Amino acid sequence: MKDATVSARVEYGVKTEAEDILQKLGIPVSVVINSLYRQIIFRNGVPFSLTVPTQPKTMDTLTDAELNAKLQHSYEQAAAGQGRPFTEVFDELEKGLN
């Protein structure tokens, strides 16, 4: 029996975007919240990873040894034919910008 209310303040854009997706899926918001709560109980914690992503190092923060190791690794991959054509990589990057 559903007899409790959950109230939370969220960003308007996040709320509307999520609700639009749920509407397309035909899933009420209350079902998603109830499912999340059940997963928290089942897992005895949050059912997804909560971590701070690490920022990739930029070239100016690498030591000479780290930079040389990365360049050597890249050279070995290229020599072994393990790389991708640069046109393919740039096409993929451009798609992400559009």
Backbone atoms as SQL, in Angstrom:
CREATE TABLE atoms (id INTEGER PRIMARY KEY, chain TEXT, resi INTEGER, resn TEXT, atom TEXT, x REAL, y REAL, z REAL);
INSERT INTO atoms VALUES
  (1, 'A', 1, 'MET', 'N', 0.845, -1.173, 0.000),
  (2, 'A', 1, 'MET', 'CA', 0.000, 0.000, 0.000),
  (3, 'A', 1, 'MET', 'C', 0.897, 1.245, 0.000),
  (4, 'A', 2, 'LYS', 'N', 0.674, 2.107, -0.932),
  (5, 'A', 2, 'LYS', 'CA', 1.457, 3.348, -1.018),
  (6, 'A', 2, 'LYS', 'C', 0.816, 4.393, -0.121),
  (7, 'A', 3, 'ASP', 'N', 1.543, 4.729, 0.959),
  (8, 'A', 3, 'ASP', 'CA', 0.969, 5.675, 1.907),
  (9, 'A', 3, 'ASP', 'C', 1.977, 6.716, 2.391),
  (10, 'A', 4, 'ALA', 'N', 3.080, 6.913, 1.629),
  (11, 'A', 4, 'ALA', 'CA', 4.079, 7.911, 2.007),
  (12, 'A', 4, 'ALA', 'C', 4.359, 8.807, 0.804),
  (13, 'A', 5, 'THR', 'N', 4.738, 10.035, 1.084),
  (14, 'A', 5, 'THR', 'CA', 5.040, 11.012, 0.041),
  (15, 'A', 5, 'THR', 'C', 6.512, 11.382, 0.121),
  (16, 'A', 6, 'VAL', 'N', 7.143, 11.483, -1.048),
  (17, 'A', 6, 'VAL', 'CA', 8.519, 11.937, -1.129),
  (18, 'A', 6, 'VAL', 'C', 8.507, 13.287, -1.821),
  (19, 'A', 7, 'SER', 'N', 9.211, 14.244, -1.248),
  (20, 'A', 7, 'SER', 'CA', 9.283, 15.570, -1.847),
  (21, 'A', 7, 'SER', 'C', 10.744, 15.971, -1.949),
  (22, 'A', 8, 'ALA', 'N', 11.152, 16.398, -3.123),
  (23, 'A', 8, 'ALA', 'CA', 12.546, 16.814, -3.317),
  (24, 'A', 8, 'ALA', 'C', 12.587, 17.977, -4.293),
  (25, 'A', 9, 'ARG', 'N', 13.528, 18.886, -4.075),
  (26, 'A', 9, 'ARG', 'CA', 13.711, 20.004, -4.997),
  (27, 'A', 9, 'ARG', 'C', 14.823, 19.632, -5.962),
  (28, 'A', 10, 'VAL', 'N', 14.545, 19.743, -7.238),
  (29, 'A', 10, 'VAL', 'CA', 15.532, 19.441, -8.271),
  (30, 'A', 10, 'VAL', 'C', 15.537, 20.570, -9.294),
  (31, 'A', 11, 'GLU', 'N', 16.577, 20.596, -10.108),
  (32, 'A', 11, 'GLU', 'CA', 16.648, 21.608, -11.157),
  (33, 'A', 11, 'GLU', 'C', 15.516, 21.386, -12.161),
  (34, 'A', 12, 'TYR', 'N', 14.900, 22.475, -12.603),
  (35, 'A', 12, 'TYR', 'CA', 13.750, 22.398, -13.496),
  (36, 'A', 12, 'TYR', 'C', 14.084, 21.640, -14.781),
  (37, 'A', 13, 'GLY', 'N', 15.213, 21.965, -15.393),
  (38, 'A', 13, 'GLY', 'CA', 15.594, 21.319, -16.647),
  (39, 'A', 13, 'GLY', 'C', 15.811, 19.832, -16.496),
  (40, 'A', 14, 'VAL', 'N', 16.432, 19.436, -15.397),
  (41, 'A', 14, 'VAL', 'CA', 16.664, 18.010, -15.131),
  (42, 'A', 14, 'VAL', 'C', 15.329, 17.298, -14.966),
  (43, 'A', 15, 'LYS', 'N', 14.426, 17.924, -14.212),
  (44, 'A', 15, 'LYS', 'CA', 13.110, 17.330, -13.961),
  (45, 'A', 15, 'LYS', 'C', 12.330, 17.145, -15.262),
  (46, 'A', 16, 'THR', 'N', 12.254, 18.189, -16.067),
  (47, 'A', 16, 'THR', 'CA', 11.446, 18.099, -17.288),
  (48, 'A', 16, 'THR', 'C', 12.050, 17.126, -18.285),
  (49, 'A', 17, 'GLU', 'N', 13.381, 17.129, -18.412),
  (50, 'A', 17, 'GLU', 'CA', 14.016, 16.200, -19.356),
  (51, 'A', 17, 'GLU', 'C', 13.795, 14.747, -18.936),
  (52, 'A', 18, 'ALA', 'N', 13.978, 14.477, -17.638),
  (53, 'A', 18, 'ALA', 'CA', 13.769, 13.120, -17.139),
  (54, 'A', 18, 'ALA', 'C', 12.310, 12.697, -17.287),
  (55, 'A', 19, 'GLU', 'N', 11.387, 13.591, -16.955),
  (56, 'A', 19, 'GLU', 'CA', 9.967, 13.242, -17.061),
  (57, 'A', 19, 'GLU', 'C', 9.538, 13.028, -18.507),
  (58, 'A', 20, 'ASP', 'N', 10.115, 13.793, -19.437),
  (59, 'A', 20, 'ASP', 'CA', 9.817, 13.577, -20.858),
  (60, 'A', 20, 'ASP', 'C', 10.236, 12.177, -21.295),
  (61, 'A', 21, 'ILE', 'N', 11.415, 11.761, -20.848),
  (62, 'A', 21, 'ILE', 'CA', 11.903, 10.421, -21.197),
  (63, 'A', 21, 'ILE', 'C', 11.019, 9.356, -20.571),
  (64, 'A', 22, 'LEU', 'N', 10.685, 9.526, -19.303),
  (65, 'A', 22, 'LEU', 'CA', 9.823, 8.555, -18.632),
  (66, 'A', 22, 'LEU', 'C', 8.458, 8.475, -19.291),
  (67, 'A', 23, 'GLN', 'N', 7.928, 9.624, -19.737),
  (68, 'A', 23, 'GLN', 'CA', 6.641, 9.625, -20.413),
  (69, 'A', 23, 'GLN', 'C', 6.714, 8.825, -21.710),
  (70, 'A', 24, 'LYS', 'N', 7.790, 9.002, -22.472),
  (71, 'A', 24, 'LYS', 'CA', 7.965, 8.241, -23.715),
  (72, 'A', 24, 'LYS', 'C', 8.057, 6.744, -23.437),
  (73, 'A', 25, 'LEU', 'N', 8.646, 6.400, -22.288),
  (74, 'A', 25, 'LEU', 'CA', 8.760, 4.992, -21.908),
  (75, 'A', 25, 'LEU', 'C', 7.477, 4.455, -21.280),
  (76, 'A', 26, 'GLY', 'N', 6.567, 5.360, -20.925),
  (77, 'A', 26, 'GLY', 'CA', 5.319, 4.951, -20.295),
  (78, 'A', 26, 'GLY', 'C', 5.489, 4.548, -18.831),
  (79, 'A', 27, 'ILE', 'N', 6.476, 5.148, -18.167),
  (80, 'A', 27, 'ILE', 'CA', 6.761, 4.809, -16.773),
  (81, 'A', 27, 'ILE', 'C', 6.484, 6.024, -15.890),
  (82, 'A', 28, 'PRO', 'N', 5.598, 5.893, -14.913),
  (83, 'A', 28, 'PRO', 'CA', 5.341, 7.003, -13.996),
  (84, 'A', 28, 'PRO', 'C', 6.566, 7.290, -13.124),
  (85, 'A', 29, 'VAL', 'N', 6.733, 8.554, -12.760),
  (86, 'A', 29, 'VAL', 'CA', 7.849, 8.963, -11.913),
  (87, 'A', 29, 'VAL', 'C', 7.821, 8.188, -10.589),
  (88, 'A', 30, 'SER', 'N', 6.639, 7.975, -10.047),
  (89, 'A', 30, 'SER', 'CA', 6.534, 7.275, -8.760),
  (90, 'A', 30, 'SER', 'C', 7.082, 5.849, -8.847),
  (91, 'A', 31, 'VAL', 'N', 6.933, 5.202, -9.985),
  (92, 'A', 31, 'VAL', 'CA', 7.463, 3.846, -10.165),
  (93, 'A', 31, 'VAL', 'C', 8.994, 3.870, -10.137),
  (94, 'A', 32, 'VAL', 'N', 9.588, 4.874, -10.783),
  (95, 'A', 32, 'VAL', 'CA', 11.045, 4.991, -10.801),
  (96, 'A', 32, 'VAL', 'C', 11.578, 5.264, -9.393),
  (97, 'A', 33, 'ILE', 'N', 10.937, 6.175, -8.675),
  (98, 'A', 33, 'ILE', 'CA', 11.380, 6.496, -7.313),
  (99, 'A', 33, 'ILE', 'C', 11.234, 5.274, -6.412),
  (100, 'A', 34, 'ASN', 'N', 10.116, 4.579, -6.512),
  (101, 'A', 34, 'ASN', 'CA', 9.898, 3.369, -5.708),
  (102, 'A', 34, 'ASN', 'C', 10.947, 2.309, -6.044),
  (103, 'A', 35, 'SER', 'N', 11.273, 2.163, -7.331),
  (104, 'A', 35, 'SER', 'CA', 12.291, 1.194, -7.744),
  (105, 'A', 35, 'SER', 'C', 13.667, 1.569, -7.201),
  (106, 'A', 36, 'LEU', 'N', 13.990, 2.858, -7.246),
  (107, 'A', 36, 'LEU', 'CA', 15.264, 3.321, -6.697),
  (108, 'A', 36, 'LEU', 'C', 15.339, 3.010, -5.203),
  (109, 'A', 37, 'TYR', 'N', 14.301, 3.321, -4.464),
  (110, 'A', 37, 'TYR', 'CA', 14.284, 3.043, -3.032),
  (111, 'A', 37, 'TYR', 'C', 14.449, 1.543, -2.756),
  (112, 'A', 38, 'ARG', 'N', 13.782, 0.706, -3.553),
  (113, 'A', 38, 'ARG', 'CA', 13.898, -0.747, -3.363),
  (114, 'A', 38, 'ARG', 'C', 15.324, -1.220, -3.632),
  (115, 'A', 39, 'GLN', 'N', 15.968, -0.636, -4.648),
  (116, 'A', 39, 'GLN', 'CA', 17.360, -0.998, -4.941),
  (117, 'A', 39, 'GLN', 'C', 18.294, -0.553, -3.814),
  (118, 'A', 40, 'ILE', 'N', 18.032, 0.603, -3.233),
  (119, 'A', 40, 'ILE', 'CA', 18.836, 1.066, -2.093),
  (120, 'A', 40, 'ILE', 'C', 18.720, 0.071, -0.941),
  (121, 'A', 41, 'ILE', 'N', 17.515, -0.392, -0.691),
  (122, 'A', 41, 'ILE', 'CA', 17.296, -1.382, 0.381),
  (123, 'A', 41, 'ILE', 'C', 17.984, -2.693, 0.021),
  (124, 'A', 42, 'PHE', 'N', 17.799, -3.164, -1.197),
  (125, 'A', 42, 'PHE', 'CA', 18.363, -4.446, -1.635),
  (126, 'A', 42, 'PHE', 'C', 19.885, -4.436, -1.566),
  (127, 'A', 43, 'ARG', 'N', 20.501, -3.348, -2.001),
  (128, 'A', 43, 'ARG', 'CA', 21.970, -3.262, -2.037),
  (129, 'A', 43, 'ARG', 'C', 22.574, -2.696, -0.756),
  (130, 'A', 44, 'ASN', 'N', 21.699, -2.233, 0.116),
  (131, 'A', 44, 'ASN', 'CA', 22.151, -1.589, 1.353),
  (132, 'A', 44, 'ASN', 'C', 23.065, -0.409, 1.027),
  (133, 'A', 45, 'GLY', 'N', 22.691, 0.325, 0.002),
  (134, 'A', 45, 'GLY', 'CA', 23.459, 1.487, -0.427),
  (135, 'A', 45, 'GLY', 'C', 22.923, 1.995, -1.752),
  (136, 'A', 46, 'VAL', 'N', 23.567, 3.003, -2.278),
  (137, 'A', 46, 'VAL', 'CA', 23.152, 3.585, -3.553),
  (138, 'A', 46, 'VAL', 'C', 23.485, 2.596, -4.674),
  (139, 'A', 47, 'PRO', 'N', 22.553, 2.341, -5.602),
  (140, 'A', 47, 'PRO', 'CA', 22.760, 1.296, -6.605),
  (141, 'A', 47, 'PRO', 'C', 23.612, 1.698, -7.809),
  (142, 'A', 48, 'PHE', 'N', 24.399, 2.719, -7.669),
  (143, 'A', 48, 'PHE', 'CA', 25.319, 3.102, -8.738),
  (144, 'A', 48, 'PHE', 'C', 26.523, 3.776, -8.098),
  (145, 'A', 49, 'SER', 'N', 27.605, 3.824, -8.847),
  (146, 'A', 49, 'SER', 'CA', 28.849, 4.356, -8.322),
  (147, 'A', 49, 'SER', 'C', 28.770, 5.865, -8.142),
  (148, 'A', 50, 'LEU', 'N', 29.194, 6.326, -6.999),
  (149, 'A', 50, 'LEU', 'CA', 29.284, 7.753, -6.721),
  (150, 'A', 50, 'LEU', 'C', 30.758, 8.080, -6.506),
  (151, 'A', 51, 'THR', 'N', 31.416, 8.468, -7.581),
  (152, 'A', 51, 'THR', 'CA', 32.837, 8.783, -7.500),
  (153, 'A', 51, 'THR', 'C', 33.109, 10.095, -8.218),
  (154, 'A', 52, 'VAL', 'N', 34.186, 10.702, -7.855),
  (155, 'A', 52, 'VAL', 'CA', 34.636, 11.903, -8.539),
  (156, 'A', 52, 'VAL', 'C', 35.524, 11.436, -9.692),
  (157, 'A', 53, 'PRO', 'N', 35.154, 11.739, -10.932),
  (158, 'A', 53, 'PRO', 'CA', 35.969, 11.270, -12.049),
  (159, 'A', 53, 'PRO', 'C', 37.340, 11.939, -12.025),
  (160, 'A', 54, 'THR', 'N', 38.338, 11.178, -12.401),
  (161, 'A', 54, 'THR', 'CA', 39.676, 11.744, -12.450),
  (162, 'A', 54, 'THR', 'C', 39.848, 12.494, -13.764),
  (163, 'A', 55, 'GLN', 'N', 40.495, 13.605, -13.678),
  (164, 'A', 55, 'GLN', 'CA', 40.766, 14.404, -14.871),
  (165, 'A', 55, 'GLN', 'C', 41.995, 13.828, -15.565),
  (166, 'A', 56, 'PRO', 'N', 41.941, 13.652, -16.870),
  (167, 'A', 56, 'PRO', 'CA', 43.144, 13.182, -17.554),
  (168, 'A', 56, 'PRO', 'C', 44.240, 14.237, -17.452),
  (169, 'A', 57, 'LYS', 'N', 45.466, 13.770, -17.358),
  (170, 'A', 57, 'LYS', 'CA', 46.587, 14.697, -17.272),
  (171, 'A', 57, 'LYS', 'C', 46.787, 15.371, -18.622),
  (172, 'A', 58, 'THR', 'N', 47.104, 16.638, -18.585),
  (173, 'A', 58, 'THR', 'CA', 47.434, 17.346, -19.808),
  (174, 'A', 58, 'THR', 'C', 48.942, 17.300, -20.002),
  (175, 'A', 59, 'MET', 'N', 49.371, 17.557, -21.231),
  (176, 'A', 59, 'MET', 'CA', 50.783, 17.438, -21.543),
  (177, 'A', 59, 'MET', 'C', 51.650, 18.306, -20.627),
  (178, 'A', 60, 'ASP', 'N', 51.175, 19.483, -20.280),
  (179, 'A', 60, 'ASP', 'CA', 51.983, 20.377, -19.451),
  (180, 'A', 60, 'ASP', 'C', 52.091, 19.929, -17.998),
  (181, 'A', 61, 'THR', 'N', 51.287, 18.928, -17.582),
  (182, 'A', 61, 'THR', 'CA', 51.391, 18.441, -16.210),
  (183, 'A', 61, 'THR', 'C', 52.166, 17.126, -16.119),
  (184, 'A', 62, 'LEU', 'N', 52.517, 16.542, -17.271),
  (185, 'A', 62, 'LEU', 'CA', 53.272, 15.291, -17.277),
  (186, 'A', 62, 'LEU', 'C', 54.756, 15.560, -17.067),
  (187, 'A', 63, 'THR', 'N', 55.408, 14.633, -16.385),
  (188, 'A', 63, 'THR', 'CA', 56.859, 14.716, -16.300),
  (189, 'A', 63, 'THR', 'C', 57.424, 14.277, -17.651),
  (190, 'A', 64, 'ASP', 'N', 58.685, 14.560, -17.883),
  (191, 'A', 64, 'ASP', 'CA', 59.316, 14.123, -19.132),
  (192, 'A', 64, 'ASP', 'C', 59.235, 12.607, -19.283),
  (193, 'A', 65, 'ALA', 'N', 59.432, 11.891, -18.184),
  (194, 'A', 65, 'ALA', 'CA', 59.388, 10.430, -18.227),
  (195, 'A', 65, 'ALA', 'C', 57.981, 9.931, -18.587),
  (196, 'A', 66, 'GLU', 'N', 56.935, 10.548, -17.999),
  (197, 'A', 66, 'GLU', 'CA', 55.552, 10.147, -18.306),
  (198, 'A', 66, 'GLU', 'C', 55.215, 10.439, -19.766),
  (199, 'A', 67, 'LEU', 'N', 55.616, 11.610, -20.245),
  (200, 'A', 67, 'LEU', 'CA', 55.350, 11.970, -21.633),
  (201, 'A', 67, 'LEU', 'C', 56.069, 11.016, -22.577),
  (202, 'A', 68, 'ASN', 'N', 57.327, 10.730, -22.309),
  (203, 'A', 68, 'ASN', 'CA', 58.085, 9.815, -23.165),
  (204, 'A', 68, 'ASN', 'C', 57.474, 8.420, -23.164),
  (205, 'A', 69, 'ALA', 'N', 57.002, 7.958, -22.015),
  (206, 'A', 69, 'ALA', 'CA', 56.366, 6.639, -21.924),
  (207, 'A', 69, 'ALA', 'C', 55.085, 6.608, -22.755),
  (208, 'A', 70, 'LYS', 'N', 54.294, 7.665, -22.697),
  (209, 'A', 70, 'LYS', 'CA', 53.059, 7.727, -23.492),
  (210, 'A', 70, 'LYS', 'C', 53.375, 7.761, -24.985),
  (211, 'A', 71, 'LEU', 'N', 54.360, 8.555, -25.362),
  (212, 'A', 71, 'LEU', 'CA', 54.743, 8.629, -26.772),
  (213, 'A', 71, 'LEU', 'C', 55.277, 7.285, -27.260),
  (214, 'A', 72, 'GLN', 'N', 56.072, 6.610, -26.442),
  (215, 'A', 72, 'GLN', 'CA', 56.606, 5.301, -26.817),
  (216, 'A', 72, 'GLN', 'C', 55.474, 4.296, -26.987),
  (217, 'A', 73, 'HIS', 'N', 54.528, 4.297, -26.050),
  (218, 'A', 73, 'HIS', 'CA', 53.376, 3.389, -26.130),
  (219, 'A', 73, 'HIS', 'C', 52.575, 3.655, -27.408),
  (220, 'A', 74, 'SER', 'N', 52.342, 4.916, -27.706),
  (221, 'A', 74, 'SER', 'CA', 51.593, 5.279, -28.918),
  (222, 'A', 74, 'SER', 'C', 52.340, 4.847, -30.167),
  (223, 'A', 75, 'TYR', 'N', 53.656, 5.035, -30.168),
  (224, 'A', 75, 'TYR', 'CA', 54.465, 4.630, -31.321),
  (225, 'A', 75, 'TYR', 'C', 54.370, 3.120, -31.525),
  (226, 'A', 76, 'GLU', 'N', 54.455, 2.361, -30.439),
  (227, 'A', 76, 'GLU', 'CA', 54.381, 0.900, -30.530),
  (228, 'A', 76, 'GLU', 'C', 53.012, 0.454, -31.034),
  (229, 'A', 77, 'GLN', 'N', 51.949, 1.117, -30.593),
  (230, 'A', 77, 'GLN', 'CA', 50.600, 0.786, -31.083),
  (231, 'A', 77, 'GLN', 'C', 50.496, 1.061, -32.581),
  (232, 'A', 78, 'ALA', 'N', 51.001, 2.206, -33.006),
  (233, 'A', 78, 'ALA', 'CA', 50.943, 2.562, -34.425),
  (234, 'A', 78, 'ALA', 'C', 51.753, 1.582, -35.259),
  (235, 'A', 79, 'ALA', 'N', 52.942, 1.218, -34.792),
  (236, 'A', 79, 'ALA', 'CA', 53.801, 0.283, -35.528),
  (237, 'A', 79, 'ALA', 'C', 53.154, -1.086, -35.647),
  (238, 'A', 80, 'ALA', 'N', 52.338, -1.465, -34.649),
  (239, 'A', 80, 'ALA', 'CA', 51.659, -2.760, -34.659),
  (240, 'A', 80, 'ALA', 'C', 50.326, -2.699, -35.407),
  (241, 'A', 81, 'GLY', 'N', 49.991, -1.529, -35.947),
  (242, 'A', 81, 'GLY', 'CA', 48.727, -1.398, -36.690),
  (243, 'A', 81, 'GLY', 'C', 47.503, -1.385, -35.798),
  (244, 'A', 82, 'GLN', 'N', 47.664, -0.989, -34.554),
  (245, 'A', 82, 'GLN', 'CA', 46.546, -0.998, -33.604),
  (246, 'A', 82, 'GLN', 'C', 45.800, 0.336, -33.543),
  (247, 'A', 83, 'GLY', 'N', 46.252, 1.307, -34.279),
  (248, 'A', 83, 'GLY', 'CA', 45.606, 2.615, -34.240),
  (249, 'A', 83, 'GLY', 'C', 44.438, 2.712, -35.208),
  (250, 'A', 84, 'ARG', 'N', 43.829, 3.882, -35.226),
  (251, 'A', 84, 'ARG', 'CA', 42.745, 4.163, -36.167),
  (252, 'A', 84, 'ARG', 'C', 43.198, 5.297, -37.074),
  (253, 'A', 85, 'PRO', 'N', 42.689, 5.334, -38.304),
  (254, 'A', 85, 'PRO', 'CA', 43.045, 6.443, -39.194),
  (255, 'A', 85, 'PRO', 'C', 42.614, 7.777, -38.580),
  (256, 'A', 86, 'PHE', 'N', 43.472, 8.790, -38.709),
  (257, 'A', 86, 'PHE', 'CA', 43.168, 10.079, -38.080),
  (258, 'A', 86, 'PHE', 'C', 41.883, 10.681, -38.630),
  (259, 'A', 87, 'THR', 'N', 41.557, 10.395, -39.901),
  (260, 'A', 87, 'THR', 'CA', 40.311, 10.939, -40.468),
  (261, 'A', 87, 'THR', 'C', 39.105, 10.388, -39.720),
  (262, 'A', 88, 'GLU', 'N', 39.173, 9.122, -39.344),
  (263, 'A', 88, 'GLU', 'CA', 38.079, 8.502, -38.591),
  (264, 'A', 88, 'GLU', 'C', 37.946, 9.142, -37.209),
  (265, 'A', 89, 'VAL', 'N', 39.078, 9.394, -36.564),
  (266, 'A', 89, 'VAL', 'CA', 39.074, 10.006, -35.231),
  (267, 'A', 89, 'VAL', 'C', 38.512, 11.420, -35.306),
  (268, 'A', 90, 'PHE', 'N', 38.966, 12.203, -36.303),
  (269, 'A', 90, 'PHE', 'CA', 38.470, 13.574, -36.431),
  (270, 'A', 90, 'PHE', 'C', 36.989, 13.608, -36.787),
  (271, 'A', 91, 'ASP', 'N', 36.535, 12.687, -37.630),
  (272, 'A', 91, 'ASP', 'CA', 35.104, 12.613, -37.947),
  (273, 'A', 91, 'ASP', 'C', 34.289, 12.361, -36.678),
  (274, 'A', 92, 'GLU', 'N', 34.775, 11.461, -35.832),
  (275, 'A', 92, 'GLU', 'CA', 34.073, 11.159, -34.583),
  (276, 'A', 92, 'GLU', 'C', 34.059, 12.367, -33.649),
  (277, 'A', 93, 'LEU', 'N', 35.186, 13.076, -33.576),
  (278, 'A', 93, 'LEU', 'CA', 35.248, 14.276, -32.741),
  (279, 'A', 93, 'LEU', 'C', 34.286, 15.351, -33.245),
  (280, 'A', 94, 'GLU', 'N', 34.229, 15.542, -34.561),
  (281, 'A', 94, 'GLU', 'CA', 33.327, 16.539, -35.126),
  (282, 'A', 94, 'GLU', 'C', 31.870, 16.207, -34.857),
  (283, 'A', 95, 'LYS', 'N', 31.518, 14.931, -34.892),
  (284, 'A', 95, 'LYS', 'CA', 30.135, 14.526, -34.589),
  (285, 'A', 95, 'LYS', 'C', 29.770, 14.921, -33.166),
  (286, 'A', 96, 'GLY', 'N', 30.726, 14.805, -32.245),
  (287, 'A', 96, 'GLY', 'CA', 30.478, 15.162, -30.852),
  (288, 'A', 96, 'GLY', 'C', 30.295, 16.658, -30.648),
  (289, 'A', 97, 'LEU', 'N', 30.797, 17.462, -31.565),
  (290, 'A', 97, 'LEU', 'CA', 30.665, 18.901, -31.443),
  (291, 'A', 97, 'LEU', 'C', 29.340, 19.411, -31.984),
  (292, 'A', 98, 'ASN', 'N', 28.697, 18.647, -32.793),
  (293, 'A', 98, 'ASN', 'CA', 27.418, 19.086, -33.410),
  (294, 'A', 98, 'ASN', 'C', 26.246, 18.829, -32.524);
